[in-house]
Amino acid sequence: MTTLGYLRGVYRQLHEALHHPESPHYRRLEWIIYGLIAFSIALTAFELTRALDDPILDALMILDKLLLVLFGVELVARIITYEPPQVRFYDTGSGGALSLHLFGRLRYCLEPLIFIDLLVVLALLPALRGLRALRLLRLLRAWKVFRYSNPFQSIPRAFEENRFLFGFGFGLLALSILIGGLSLFFVERGANPNVQRLSDGLWWSVVTLTTVGYGDIAPVTDLGRVVGALLMIAGMFNLALFAGIVSHALFNAVLTIREEQFRMSSYVNHIVVCGYESGTQMLLEPLLQETHTDETAVILFAEGERPVDLPSEFIWINGDPTKESELEKARLAHAKAAILVGARSRTPQLADATTILTAFTIRAYIRKQRLRRPRARPLYLIAEILDAENVDHARAAGVDEVIETTRLGFSLLAHAVVMPGTARVMGEVATIGAHSLYIGGLPEGIALGTYGEVMAAIKTQTGALIIGLRDVESRDQLNPPQHQVIKPTDRFLYLAERVALPPVEA
């Protein structure tokens, strides 16, 4: 293996260990990090019990700095191995890819949990040692007591989804502080011994707006009191605004602003599920297991308010996917794939008619979009069809892959009559966590040859069972002859408990 190939292998292992929760390397590394965090917190607690002149404090400081350096190395490796979704989505040259890498990693650093890790590392500076307490948040992130609505995942998600509103609130607060502080400084300078610098005016403005009122600085002139009274009133409005932002009532009132914020966001390479009702809940758990919501956002796009039982990992957008004017809400032009789910509350014909209309609408919308950067791959459209007679109509509407759920279920039932047990096996293949069907390329170290030779070599190296081939035109061939020669463009259909071959685009 060449040096470049070795470095690529190390990079991929680091990427899995730092960004793929299903990887065993990820779980091992997380346990190591949690152990180091617990140890560092114990050191901090022990430090609090010692006197300032205790000579053991110097040794504790050295050990604590060493732990912070380790946290810094882990954070740097996490940022370096992070792969921005924009890079995989857009087809750009080397210069464009470099800017996407840089700005994508910058946005990654500003994500709430990564930003907290960055603040923890800043505790290396003596003046910021108090930031070490933030390590506790890293431990809370790993708490597995909550199955669906984990608050330690919901809170960062809430900040991310409502950052437009919070930005507006903090912007108004900053403007009020600046105007109030400047006004008091110009009015009271020279007349108030406690107002000598602009920072004094700004400090008084913050204390007044938040209704804390320390009393260390107070206006002494009539005009200064007027400024103070106006700032107090402004503080009441600021507090009311923040109370409204975090309340459920204001959340519903500004739902359209949130949709506009998502439309203007930087989400790319996400998955959009069109249509949601009670029967669709069975789709959510497999989606969570198949996708990494930290890297690939999953958007549920349907009419109505967000269901109270919807897991926090999913983003809800209120809209009608059959209307082209509303598709921009879900940024479908930037999506990786869209799933059209049939409505169980309607007759099969009516449900399929809605699905086909949605497919036509999406394809018409995509054709009209002019992205600043061209897509590397077209939107992949998957649709559920309830009546087999409508399969051809769905394909004519632009659906790439049609799932005939009703016919598939009945076929399994009929085949199980003459071949008992086959339905159970097929169900296990289609279920996450068992041996599932994957598509992959040829692993490194295995040469091209006949189907039988390559199948045996892959089985020995990875444990995956090759059951067929897919050619360059996406035609599948199950159980080909043993002597058939494998082409460089062929892909392998295989059964395994997890991804075992180099992944390729289906």
MODA-V58599 format. One line per field, one symbol per residue. psi: psi as a letter, one per 20 degrees, with the letter a starting at -180 (. if undefined). burial: I if it has 9 or more other C-alpha atoms within 8 Angstrom, else O. A space follows every 50 residues. Layout:
psi: ???
burial: ???
//
This chain:
psi: prgghghhggghgggghiinhiphhghghghgghghggghhhgghhhhiq qhjpiihghhgghghgghgghhghgghgggipophhhhgqoragghhghh gghghghhhiqghhhghghghiihphikhiihhihhhhhhhipjhpggmo hihhghhghghkhgghggghghghggggggggghghgiphhoiinhrhhg ghghgghghjkgmhjhpqqiqghhhgggghhgghhghghhghhhgiqhgh ghhkhhhhhhghhjajprkrppopppahiihihgghghhhqoihhoqopo orqrrpqhjpqiiqppporoiiohiihhgjlhhjqgqppopqoiirqggh ghgggggggggghhgghiqnqhpqqhqrppppqpphphijghhghhijph ppongghgghgggghhgimqihhgghhhhipqiaorprprapqqipqqbr ggggggghgggiiqopirqpahjkpqopmrqhipppqhiqqppqprhrph qpqrp.
burial: OOOOOIOOOOIOIIIIIIIIIOIOIIIOIOOOOIOIIOOIIOIOOOIOOO OOOOOOIOOIOOOIIOIIIOIIOOIOIIIOIIOIIIIIIIIIOOOOIOOI IOOIIOOIIOIOOIIIIIIIIIIIOOOIIOIOOIIIOIIOOOOOOOOOII OOIIOIIOIOIIOIIIOOIOOIIOOIIIOIIIIIIOIIIOOIOOIIOIOI IIIIIIIIIIOOOOOOIOIIIOOIIOIIOOIIOIIIOIIOIIOIIOOOOI IOOOOOOIIIIIIOOOIIIIIIIIIIOOOIIOOOOIOIOOOIIOOIIIII IIOOOOOOOOOIIIIIIIIIIIIIOIIIIIIIIIIIIIIIIIIOOOOIOO IIOIIIIIIIIIIIIIOOOOOOOOIOOOIIIIIIIIIOOIIOOIIOIIIO OIOIIIIOOOOIIOIIOOOOOIIOOOOIIOIIOIIIIIIIIIOOOIOOOI IIIIIOIIIOOOIIIIIIIIIOOOOOOOOIOOOIOIOOOIIIIIIIOOOI IIOOOO
//
